[in-house]
Amino acid sequence: MLRGWLSRFLPLAGALFLGAAAAVAAEGPRPNIVFILADDVGFTDIEPYGSEIHTPTLSALAEEGLRFSNFHTAANCAPSRAMLLTGVNNHLAGVPNIPELLTPVQRQAENYQGVLSHRVVTVASLLEASGYHTYLAGKWHLGSAPDQLPSARGFERTFALMDSGADNWEQRPYLAIYDEANWFADGERTTLPEDFYSSEFLVDKTLEFIEEGLGDGRPFFAYLPFQAVHLPVQAPREYTERYLGTYDAGWDALREARRARAQARGVIPPEAPMVRMESTADWDSLDAERQRFEAKRMAVYAGMLEAMDFHLGRLVAFLKARGLFENTIFVFTSDNGPEMRGPANPHGVIASRMATDLGYDQSYERLGERGSYNSISPSFASAAASPFAYYKFHVGEGGMRVPLIIANVAGQERGAVVDAFTWATDIAPTLLAAAGVSPPEGRFGGRPVLPMSGKNLISVLRGEASAAYGPEESIGYELTGHGVLFQGAYKARRHAPPAGDGSWALYNIVQDPGETEDLSAKEPERLARMVAAYEAFEVSHGVQPIPPGYSQIGQLASNMFVARLREPLLTVLLTALVLLAAAGWLRRGRSS
């Protein structure tokens, strides 16, 4: 009853709150919007960007629309999601980092809670206020208190995961920091069905929501944040089997092959150089049994992506059958680059005990299936990010540059590649513009809200502009002491210890997206200007310092320890040990 009352009240409330800001385009029906967010998908993980993984649905959407080759997000999930949904920088939106990595001292700052602030308004709230149905099926991870749930942030119907990740086959946590996998339906805690598989189920719920709302003629906004390919990496056997043998040549061969295909498909410059990550192991030094196991780890990863694409294809087919496809805008992207924290050797004593204590099997035969725990190693993660350096949680291009496909915006070009720099905050204002809805101007829902800082990309999509940002406009970003400033073709980058030495480097990421040549000695004045701009960004966005000796894995272990004090001591200690052991990979994660 409450949901029905809200669905009737909010369109009127939106008109009162926004006035002309909620005005809609006068010509033709307003478009439906499907926003698809993959999890931890690397730049060359899908076919339109150079992958060997079969993703025909995404390939078809790329042909219908445009591929962006220079799109960047935050280097981990919740900060990206905050920017994508609000158009506001993540530090201002209350999500400077995922809550699992925040320190107690940082949490004393108002903007360091790791949950979406009420100082920002989501694109869902704005669209709902203007008459849209709004749906979410998938991962939320922006807060789980009653006023932080997606059902309180503009989504009319929801089936949402609150955590950073969870099992794809059943309702169980993937990290000991969680008591359970926390799923909510329309604001109430819920349970998963016995026949659950994440990609299939989330599309089923999306279809259910859309079908329910078709009778009244209102447009819909469907947000579909998949679990694929976040840990644990799991896929139905039939999908995994299609890739057995595909990765037998190892990770270096795959990284090189993907670079060549990405060049051929126009998403990186011809002959773009790349470095080899120090965290990449020597494939030839592994015995045949270990190579077989590593290749299957990657085959499951590929199978999980193909399964995601298949079920997304079911959604596209549904919309075509209902005559809705042509008037539906599609956006596909990833929240950050690939995860490299799957243990290099999952059968090591600590890693295997960790999986066993969580009730998981790691045998070759069951890898990726119900009851098993799988990941890819740092070595195959470097191939997922090809040709870039670094991964998720790092501020190299491999952690921040991801695919972006936008299709079916009225008047947009088709089938081409856009090389203009674009940023996560640009998605929300673009979707609003396409729907004929203005962004908030100071207030929404009776409270003051921050303005959107992202750019409306409609003119870029239509070929009316070649760039969204001017050559001197700056975009700053920070994560656990790692710093970035983008300006024109250039990027200033700093990796804090233990991932780096804290010094600044300068790259031309248009000519050298692999970040192979540090230009700081050649262009010291440019670097100095950019570092000064970054320091101003830190002040204006309330960036908090990290304590001495901080490491991401160490803080996760500490937060897990505090959260699990009620558990048997041995389990707590073993979990902390495996997380701290993984921190060693961060120290070896620098490019050679």
ZAVEXGU-951408 format. One record per residue (C-alpha): residue number from 1; residue in one letter; z, x, y. Coordinates in steps of 0.25 Angstrom, whole numbers. Each point is the difference from the previous one (the first is absolute). Layout:
R  seq  type     c3     c1     c2
R  NUM     A      Z      X      Y
...
END
This chain:
R  seq  type     c3     c1     c2
R    1     M      0      0      0
R    2     L      4     11     10
R    3     R    -13      7     -3
R    4     G     -8    -12      3
R    5     W      7     -2     13
R    6     L     -2     14      4
R    7     S    -15     -1     -3
R    8     R     -1    -12      9
R    9     F      9      6     11
R   10     L     -5     14      1
R   11     P    -14     -3      5
R   12     L      6     -8     11
R   13     A     11     10      3
R   14     G    -11     11      0
R   15     A     -8     -7     11
R   16     L     13     -2      8
R   17     F      4     15     -1
R   18     L    -14      6      1
R   19     G     -7    -10      9
R   20     A    -14      6      2
R   21     A      4     12     -9
R   22     A     -1     -9    -12
R   23     A    -14     -6      4
R   24     V    -11      1    -10
R   25     A    -14      3      0
R   26     A     -8    -12      5
R   27     E    -12      2     -9
R   28     G      0     -4    -15
R   29     P     11      0    -10
R   30     R     10     10      1
R   31     P     -1     11    -12
R   32     N      9      1    -11
R   33     I      6     14     -2
R   34     V      3      7    -13
R   35     F      8     13      3
R   36     I      1      9    -13
R   37     L      9     11      0
R   38     A      0     10    -12
R   39     D     12      9     -2
R   40     D     -1     15      0
R   41     V    -15      0     -2
R   42     G     -7     13      4
R   43     F    -12      2      9
R   44     T    -10      2    -12
R   45     D      7     -9    -10
R   46     I    -10    -12      2
R   47     E    -15      1     -3
R   48     P     -5     -2     15
R   49     Y      8     12      3
R   50     G     -5      9    -11
R   51     S      8     -4    -12
R   52     E     -4      0    -15
R   53     I      9    -12     -1
R   54     H     -8    -13     -2
R   55     T      4     -9     12
R   56     P    -12    -10      1
R   57     T      7    -10      9
R   58     L      4     10     10
R   59     S    -14      6      0
R   60     A     -6    -14      3
R   61     L      9     -2     11
R   62     A     -4     14      6
R   63     E    -14     -5     -1
R   64     E      3    -13      7
R   65     G      8      8     11
R   66     L      4     14      5
R   67     R      7     12     -5
R   68     F      9      7      9
R   69     S      0     15     -3
R   70     N     11      4     10
R   71     F     11    -10     -1
R   72     H     14      4     -1
R   73     T     14     -6     -4
R   74     A     14      5     -1
R   75     A      3      9    -11
R   76     N      8     -9     -8
R   77     C      1    -15     -2
R   78     A      9     -8      8
R   79     P     -3      6     13
R   80     S    -15     -2     -2
R   81     R      3    -15     -4
R   82     A      7     -2     13
R   83     M    -11      6      8
R   84     L    -11     -8     -7
R   85     L      7    -13      1
R   86     T      5      1     15
R   87     G     -9      9      7
R   88     V     12      8      5
R   89     N      4     15     -3
R   90     N      9      0    -12
R   91     H     11      7      8
R   92     L      1    -11     10
R   93     A     -2    -10    -11
R   94     G     13      4     -7
R   95     V     -6      7    -12
R   96     P     -1     15      3
R   97     N      2      3    -15
R   98     I      2     -8    -12
R   99     P     15     -4     -1
R  100     E      2      8    -13
R  101     L     -3     13      8
R  102     L      9     -2     12
R  103     T     13      8      3
R  104     P     13     -7      4
R  105     V     -1      7     14
R  106     Q    -14     -5      2
R  107     R      4    -14     -3
R  108     Q      9     -1     12
R  109     A    -12     -1      9
R  110     E     -5    -14      2
R  111     N    -14      3     -4
R  112     Y      3      8    -13
R  113     Q      4    -12     -9
R  114     G    -12      1     -9
R  115     V     -3    -15      2
R  116     L     -9     -7      9
R  117     S      6     -3     13
R  118     H      1    -13      7
R  119     R     -6      7     13
R  120     V    -14     -1     -7
R  121     V     -8    -12     -4
R  122     T     -9      0    -13
R  123     V    -14     -4      0
R  124     A      4    -11    -10
R  125     S      9     -6     10
R  126     L    -10      0     11
R  127     L    -11     -6     -9
R  128     E     10    -10     -6
R  129     A      3     -4     14
R  130     S    -14     -2      3
R  131     G     -3     -9    -12
R  132     Y     -2      9    -11
R  133     H      5     -1    -14
R  134     T      7     13     -3
R  135     Y      2      5    -14
R  136     L      6     13     -6
R  137     A      0      4    -15
R  138     G      5     14     -3
R  139     K      8     12      6
R  140     W      8     -3     13
R  141     H     10     12      1
R  142     L      3     -3     14
R  143     G     14     -6     -1
R  144     S      7    -10    -10
R  145     A     11     -7      8
R  146     P     -3    -14      3
R  147     D     -6      2     14
R  148     Q     -8     12     -5
R  149     L     -7     -7    -12
R  150     P    -15     -3      2
R  151     S      3    -15      0
R  152     A      8      3     13
R  153     R    -11      9      6
R  154     G    -12    -10      0
R  155     F     -4     -2    -14
R  156     E     -1    -15     -4
R  157     R      0      3    -15
R  158     T      4     13     -7
R  159     F      3      7    -13
R  160     A      5     14      4
R  161     L      6     12     -5
R  162     M     11      6      9
R  163     D      1     14     -6
R  164     S     -9     12      2
R  165     G     -6     -2    -14
R  166     A      3     -6    -14
R  167     D     -5     -2    -14
R  168     N    -14     -6     -1
R  169     W      3     -7    -13
R  170     E     14     -6      1
R  171     Q     11     -2     10
R  172     R      7     14     -1
R  173     P      2     11     11
R  174     Y     -7     13     -1
R  175     L     11      8      7
R  176     A     15      0     -3
R  177     I      3     -3     15
R  178     Y     -3    -15     -3
R  179     D      8     -9     -8
R  180     E    -12     -8     -3
R  181     A    -14     -3      4
R  182     N      2     -9     12
R  183     W    -10    -11      1
R  184     F      0    -12      9
R  185     A     -8    -13      1
R  186     D      0     -8     13
R  187     G     13      7      4
R  188     E      7     -2    -13
R  189     R      3     10    -11
R  190     T     -9     -2    -12
R  191     T     -3      5    -13
R  192     L    -14      5     -6
R  193     P     -7     -7    -11
R  194     E     -1      6    -14
R  195     D    -15      2      1
R  196     F      1      8     13
R  197     Y     -9     11      4
R  198     S      1      3     14
R  199     S    -15      0      5
R  200     E     -3    -12     -8
R  201     F     12     -8      4
R  202     L     -1      3     15
R  203     V    -14     -5      0
R  204     D      4    -12     -8
R  205     K     10     -3     11
R  206     T    -10      2     11
R  207     L    -10     -9     -6
R  208     E     12    -11     -2
R  209     F      4      1     14
R  210     I    -15     -1      6
R  211     E     -3    -11     -9
R  212     E     12     -8      4
R  213     G     -4      1     15
R  214     L    -14     -3     -1
R  215     G      1    -15      2
R  216     D      4      0     15
R  217     G    -12      9      5
R  218     R      9     10      6
R  219     P     -4     15     -1
R  220     F      9      9     -8
R  221     F      5     15      1
R  222     A      3      5    -14
R  223     Y      7     14     -1
R  224     L     -1      6    -13
R  225     P      8     13     -1
R  226     F     -3      5    -15
R  227     Q     10      9     -7
R  228     A    -12      8     -5
R  229     V      1     12     -1
R  230     H     15      2      3
R  231     L      9      6    -10
R  232     P      1     -4    -11
R  233     V    -15      1     -3
R  234     Q     -3    -10    -10
R  235     A    -12     -7     -5
R  236     P     -5     -9    -11
R  237     R     -5      8    -12
R  238     E    -14     -5      1
R  239     Y     -1      6     14
R  240     T      6     13     -3
R  241     E     -9      2    -12
R  242     R    -13      0      8
R  243     Y      5     13      7
R  244     L      4      8    -13
R  245     G     -8     12      1
R  246     T     -3     -1     14
R  247     Y     10     10      5
R  248     D     -1     10    -11
R  249     A     -5     11      9
R  250     G     12     -1      9
R  251     W      5     -2     14
R  252     D     -8     12      7
R  253     A    -13     -5     -6
R  254     L      3    -15      5
R  255     R      4      5     14
R  256     E    -13      7      1
R  257     A     -8    -11     -6
R  258     R      6    -11     10
R  259     R     -3      9     12
R  260     A    -14      1     -4
R  261     R     -1    -15     -1
R  262     A      7     -3     12
R  263     Q    -10      9      8
R  264     A    -11     -7     -7
R  265     R      5    -14      5
R  266     G      2      5     14
R  267     V     15     -1      1
R  268     I      3     15      2
R  269     P    -10     10      7
R  270     P    -10      7     -8
R  271     E      6     13     -6
R  272     A     14     -3      5
R  273     P      9     11     -5
R  274     M     13     -2     -8
R  275     V     12      7     -4
R  276     R      7      1    -13
R  277     M     15     -5      0
R  278     E     10      9     -5
R  279     S      7    -11     -8
R  280     T    -13     -1     -8
R  281     A      2      6    -14
R  282     D     -9      8     -8
R  283     W     -7     -9     -9
R  284     D     -5     10     -9
R  285     S     14      5     -3
R  286     L      4    -13     -6
R  287     D     -2     -1    -15
R  288     A     -9    -11     -6
R  289     E     11    -10     -3
R  290     R      5      1     14
R  291     Q    -14     -1      6
R  292     R     -2    -13     -8
R  293     F     13     -6      5
R  294     E     -3      4     15
R  295     A    -14     -6     -1
R  296     K      6    -13     -5
R  297     R     10     -1     11
R  298     M    -12      0      9
R  299     A     -8     -9     -9
R  300     V     11    -11      2
R  301     Y      0      3     15
R  302     A    -15     -3      0
R  303     G      2    -12     -9
R  304     M     10     -6     10
R  305     L     -9      1     11
R  306     E    -12     -6     -7
R  307     A     10    -12     -5
R  308     M      3     -2     15
R  309     D    -14      0      4
R  310     F     -3    -10    -12
R  311     H     10    -10      5
R  312     L     -4      1     14
R  313     G    -13     -3     -5
R  314     R      5    -13     -5
R  315     L      5     -4     14
R  316     V    -14      3      6
R  317     A     -6     -8    -11
R  318     F     10    -12      3
R  319     L     -4      1     15
R  320     K    -15      0     -3
R  321     A      2    -12     -9
R  322     R      7     -8     11
R  323     G    -10      4     10
R  324     L     10      8      8
R  325     F     -5     14     -2
R  326     E     -9      1     12
R  327     N     10     -4      9
R  328     T     11      9     -5
R  329     I      3     14      6
R  330     F      4     10    -10
R  331     V      9     13      3
R  332     F      3     10    -11
R  333     T      8     12      2
R  334     S     11      8     -5
R  335     D     14      2      5
R  336     N      0     16     -1
R  337     G     -6     11     -9
R  338     P      3      2    -15
R  339     E     13      3     -5
R  340     M      3     14     -5
R  341     R     14     -2     -5
R  342     G     -3     -3    -14
R  343     P      6     11     -8
R  344     A    -10     12     -4
R  345     N      6     -1    -14
R  346     P      5    -14     -3
R  347     H      6      5    -13
R  348     G      9     10      7
R  349     V     14     -2     -4
R  350     I      5     -6     13
R  351     A    -13     -9      3
R  352     S      0     -5    -15
R  353     R     15     -3      1
R  354     M     -2     -8     13
R  355     A    -11     -9     -6
R  356     T      9     -2    -13
R  357     D     12     -4      8
R  358     L     -9    -10      8
R  359     G     -4     -6    -14
R  360     Y    -15      6      1
R  361     D     -8      6    -11
R  362     Q    -10     12      3
R  363     S     -7      2    -12
R  364     Y    -15      2      0
R  365     E     -4    -12     -8
R  366     R      7    -10      9
R  367     L     -2      7     14
R  368     G     -2    -10     11
R  369     E      3    -12     -9
R  370     R     12    -10      0
R  371     G     13      8     -1
R  372     S     -7     14      3
R  373     Y      2      8     13
R  374     N    -12      8      5
R  375     S     -4      8     13
R  376     I    -10     10      4
R  377     S      4     14      2
R  378     P     -1      8     14
R  379     S    -13      6     -6
R  380     F     -7    -13     -2
R  381     A      5     -5     13
R  382     S     -7     11      7
R  383     A    -13     -6     -6
R  384     A      4    -14      4
R  385     A      1      6     15
R  386     S    -13      8     -2
R  387     P     -5      7      9
R  388     F     13     -1      8
R  389     A     13      9      0
R  390     Y     13     -6     -4
R  391     Y      5    -14     -4
R  392     K      9    -12      3
R  393     F     13      4      7
R  394     H     -8     12      7
R  395     V     -8      0     13
R  396     G    -12      7     -5
R  397     E    -13     -9     -1
R  398     G      2     -3    -14
R  399     G     13     -7      3
R  400     M     -5     -8     12
R  401     R    -15     -2     -1
R  402     V     -4    -11     -9
R  403     P    -11    -10     -3
R  404     L     -3    -12     10
R  405     I    -10    -10     -3
R  406     I     -2    -12      9
R  407     A    -10    -11     -3
R  408     N     -5    -13      5
R  409     V      4      1     15
R  410     A    -10     -8      8
R  411     G    -11      8      5
R  412     Q      5     13     -6
R  413     E    -10     10     -6
R  414     R     -1      2    -16
R  415     G      0     11    -10
R  416     A      2     11     10
R  417     V     11     11      2
R  418     V      9      0     13
R  419     D      5     14      3
R  420     A      8     -4     12
R  421     F     15      3      0
R  422     T      8    -12     -3
R  423     W     15     -2     -2
R  424     A      9    -10     -8
R  425     T      4     -8     12
R  426     D    -15     -4      2
R  427     I     -1    -10    -11
R  428     A      9    -11      6
R  429     P     -6     -1     13
R  430     T    -14      1     -7
R  431     L      4    -12     -9
R  432     L      5     -8     12
R  433     A    -12      2      8
R  434     A     -9     -4    -12
R  435     A      8    -13     -1
R  436     G      0     -3     15
R  437     V     15      3      2
R  438     S      5      8     11
R  439     P     12     10     -3
R  440     P     14     -3      6
R  441     E      2      2     14
R  442     G     15      3      2
R  443     R      6    -11     -8
R  444     F     -2     -8    -13
R  445     G      9    -10     -7
R  446     G     10      0     12
R  447     R      3     15     -1
R  448     P     -6     12      7
R  449     V    -10      8     -9
R  450     L     -7     14      2
R  451     P    -14      0      3
R  452     M    -11      4    -10
R  453     S     -4     14      2
R  454     G    -12      0     -9
R  455     K    -15     -1      3
R  456     N     -9    -12     -2
R  457     L    -11      5     -9
R  458     I    -10    -11      2
R  459     S     -9      7      9
R  460     V      0     12    -10
R  461     L     -3     -9    -11
R  462     R    -12     -7      7
R  463     G     -6     14      4
R  464     E      3     -3     15
R  465     A      9     12      1
R  466     S      0     13     -8
R  467     A     15      3      2
R  468     A     13     -7      1
R  469     Y      8     11      7
R  470     G     -4      9     12
R  471     P      0     15     -2
R  472     E     13      2      7
R  473     E      7    -12     -6
R  474     S     12      5     -9
R  475     I      6     -6    -13
R  476     G     13      6     -4
R  477     Y      7     -2    -14
R  478     E     13      6     -6
R  479     L      6      0    -14
R  480     T     13      7     -3
R  481     G     -3     11     10
R  482     H    -15      1     -4
R  483     G     -8     -2     13
R  484     V    -14     -4      3
R  485     L     -8     -2     13
R  486     F    -15     -5     -1
R  487     Q     -9      1     13
R  488     G    -15     -1     -1
R  489     A     -5      8    -11
R  490     Y     13      9     -1
R  491     K     13     -1     -7
R  492     A     12      8      2
R  493     R      9      0    -12
R  494     R     14      5     -4
R  495     H      6      0    -14
R  496     A     15      2      1
R  497     P      8      7    -11
R  498     P      0      0    -12
R  499     A    -15     -5      0
R  500     G     -3     10     11
R  501     D      5     10     10
R  502     G      1     -9     12
R  503     S    -11      7      8
R  504     W    -12     -8      6
R  505     A    -14      1     -4
R  506     L    -13     -5      6
R  507     Y    -12     -6     -7
R  508     N    -13     -6      4
R  509     I      1    -11    -11
R  510     V    -14     -6      3
R  511     Q     -7     13     -4
R  512     D     11      5     -9
R  513     P      7    -12     -6
R  514     G      5      9    -11
R  515     E      9      8     10
R  516     T     -5     13     -5
R  517     E     -1      8     14
R  518     D     12      0      9
R  519     L     -5      1     14
R  520     S     13      2      7
R  521     A     -3     15      3
R  522     K    -14     -4      5
R  523     E      4    -11      9
R  524     P     15      2      4
R  525     E     -1     -8     13
R  526     R     -5    -12     -7
R  527     L     11      1    -11
R  528     A     10      2     12
R  529     R     -5    -13      6
R  530     M      1     -7    -13
R  531     V     14      4     -3
R  532     A      5     -4     13
R  533     A     -6    -14     -2
R  534     Y      6      0    -13
R  535     E     14      3      6
R  536     A     -2    -11     10
R  537     F     -3     -9    -12
R  538     E     13      3     -7
R  539     V      8     -3     13
R  540     S     -8    -13      3
R  541     H      1     -5    -14
R  542     G     15      4     -3
R  543     V     -3     10    -11
R  544     Q     13      4     -6
R  545     P      2     15     -5
R  546     I      2      3    -14
R  547     P     13      7     -5
R  548     P     -1     15     -4
R  549     G     -4      2    -14
R  550     Y     -6    -14     -1
R  551     S    -10     -3    -11
R  552     Q     -6    -13     -4
R  553     I      3      1    -15
R  554     G     14      5      3
R  555     Q      3    -12      9
R  556     L     -6    -10    -10
R  557     A     10      7    -10
R  558     S     11     -2      9
R  559     N     -3    -14      3
R  560     M     -1     -3    -14
R  561     F     13      6     -4
R  562     V      7     -8     11
R  563     A     -7    -13     -5
R  564     R      3      3    -15
R  565     L     15      4      1
R  566     R      3    -11     -9
R  567     E     -9      5    -11
R  568     P      4     10    -11
R  569     L      2     14      6
R  570     L    -10      6    -10
R  571     T    -11     -9      4
R  572     V      2      2     15
R  573     L      0     15     -1
R  574     L    -12      1     -9
R  575     T     -8     -9     10
R  576     A      5      9     12
R  577     L     -4     12     -8
R  578     V    -14     -5     -3
R  579     L     -3     -3     15
R  580     L      6     13      4
R  581     A     -9      7    -10
R  582     A    -12     -7      6
R  583     A      3      6     13
R  584     G     -5     13     -5
R  585     W    -14     -6      1
R  586     L      2     -2     14
R  587     R      2     15      3
R  588     R    -13      3     -8
R  589     G     -8    -12      6
R  590     R     -6      9     11
R  591     S    -15      3      0
R  592     S     -4     14     -4
END
